[in-house]
Amino acid sequence: MEATNQEALHDSEKLFVETPFVRRKMRTEWVARSVFLLMALLMICPLIFIVCYLFYKALPVLSLDFLLANPARGMREGGIWAPLIGTIYLVIISLLVSAPIGVFAAVYLNEYARDNWLTRFINLAVVNLAGIPSIVHALFGLGAFVLFAKMGRSVIAASLTLAVMTLPVIIAATKESLSAVPMAFREACWNVGATRWQTIRHIVLPNSVGGILTGIILQVSRAAGETAPIMFTGAVFYKAIAAGDILPYGLFDQCMALSMHLFTISTQVPDVPEALPYGIAVVLLGTVLVVNAVSIVLRTALRSRKKW
Amino acid sequence: MQSVAKKIQISNLKVWYGSREAIRGISLDVHENEILAVIGPAQSGKTTLLKAINRTIEFIPHSRVEGTVKVDDFDVRDVKNVYELRRKIGMVFPMPVGLPLSIYDNVAFAPRAAGSRNRSELDWIVERSLRQAALWDEVKDRLNSLGTKLSGGQQQRLTIARALSHDPEILCLDEFSIAVDPVTTMRIEDVLKELRSQMTIILVTNLVHQARRLANRTAFLYNGNLVEIDSNEVIFSDSPANKLTYDYVTGSFG
């Protein structure tokens, strides 16, 4: 009894003694924490700086008129209506093509496909396609859509090229959300005689739709921002349309696009006022931020009503 | 000895997962309206046996089945409407699975999947199934809340209610008491005693005492082989046919 008491006393005394070992542990802890904090700051500071700098430089041109007016005097004045509406066109059409194909393909791969060398090959291909540089997609689009399918350089060719570019990422994101639905739910459905489709329709899709939508929405900003894939396939330096016209382009017309516009007026046109390209950059950045914010809000909303 | 109706006849069943042989030739019959307990240590093929009966084994990649499983004298692999076959058989697996739906929709899922749309009929099925599973009194006032928010024991009874919702002739339970407290286990065991008169029950269990309490007959599986199947009086006596059985049920191994 005596001995146990002494030992307990000894143990509790330890709580108030700072041994060298403890000091070393605490120092390591402090160093680790500082390094991680530093890296986090290193990442966030340039971002804040870039955004502020862009806004500061773009301030002279930013106005509603800037969005709604067409470029004028050989791109040196006016606004960005024609490229803005062109970008919206390209993004919407490309996602109308890639989202259904991507989601359905992912459902097949995740829910139906047997595990054999073909599906393994397809999965590998999807992962690798997602990493292909956009200029390669551009050349593919030029060969496949513009030349082979004889679409010419057009809105549809450029949109399809963007669709090919976004497709693998949509497939990958969809597959990930589908496989996050526990296998036990599927088995429970199969056990009571539900078909695979009934299971997918009532259990799997309703519980993965948040992740799927997020994956698709994130591709909006990617499709809007890329220049290379549309440069060869449909976007042009200048196209005259009526300012404020919301349906200016036909499917087989060429169009202007924001990313391309920014590229050309910064590199091809002399004497452009400095604020103009910065204004375009702010609009592009703004689009991306808004789209990402929407996807984050959507994801939190759908996650908060997560059901298990 | 009176002749008994055979509900399920399994003959020389072999199942492989890839190159691993999970069941190595099992033959046994399940009698109508009996509780057959299936005992045996892990990896002995108990769950696989159940999956071969309702053919959900087909969802497991690289699985291969040989031999025959007959339900009501027809070979399950000749069945054209496998969904109807699965509705003849209620399945309850070890982990309770509340589907991410309301309690009502959890139970109504199977009849709806079978094409039933009549609201009053569904209401009746839901109430009957939940009553049978001894859950009705606890949830009758909140049928619209989520099934996944119930406690573990309630979810397991919900799982049983779902398995009963399609009016099965056979009920298979795979170690249903693993994730359930002892009180709920006893309640479910009472439920099973009631159901015995209406259906054939296969009870896979790790608890030897549960098999002794509930079953008419017990099958002992070991390493994918059927060691012995006989009435409980024989299996749990001092002299079952196989020494291994005696060792297992008395707890000297496994």
Chai-1 contact restraints between the chains, C-beta under 6 A:
chainA,res_idxA,chainB,res_idxB,connection_type,confidence,min_distance_angstrom,max_distance_angstrom,comment,restraint_id
A,D115,B,P61,contact,1.0,0.0,6.0,A-B,restraint_1
A,A184,B,V97,contact,1.0,0.0,6.0,A-B,restraint_2
A,F185,B,L99,contact,1.0,0.0,6.0,A-B,restraint_3
A,A188,B,V97,contact,1.0,0.0,6.0,A-B,restraint_4
A,W190,B,T56,contact,1.0,0.0,6.0,A-B,restraint_5
A,N191,B,M91,contact,1.0,0.0,6.0,A-B,restraint_6
A,V192,B,A110,contact,1.0,0.0,6.0,A-B,restraint_7
A,V192,B,H166,contact,1.0,0.0,6.0,A-B,restraint_8
A,G193,B,Y83,contact,1.0,0.0,6.0,A-B,restraint_9
A,G193,B,R86,contact,1.0,0.0,6.0,A-B,restraint_10
A,G193,B,R87,contact,1.0,0.0,6.0,A-B,restraint_11
A,A194,B,A113,contact,1.0,0.0,6.0,A-B,restraint_12
A,Q198,B,A113,contact,1.0,0.0,6.0,A-B,restraint_13
A,N207,B,P100,contact,1.0,0.0,6.0,A-B,restraint_14
A,K307,B,P100,contact,1.0,0.0,6.0,A-B,restraint_15
A,K307,B,L146,contact,1.0,0.0,6.0,A-B,restraint_16
A,K307,B,T148,contact,1.0,0.0,6.0,A-B,restraint_17
A,W308,B,P100,contact,1.0,0.0,6.0,A-B,restraint_18
A,W308,B,T148,contact,1.0,0.0,6.0,A-B,restraint_19
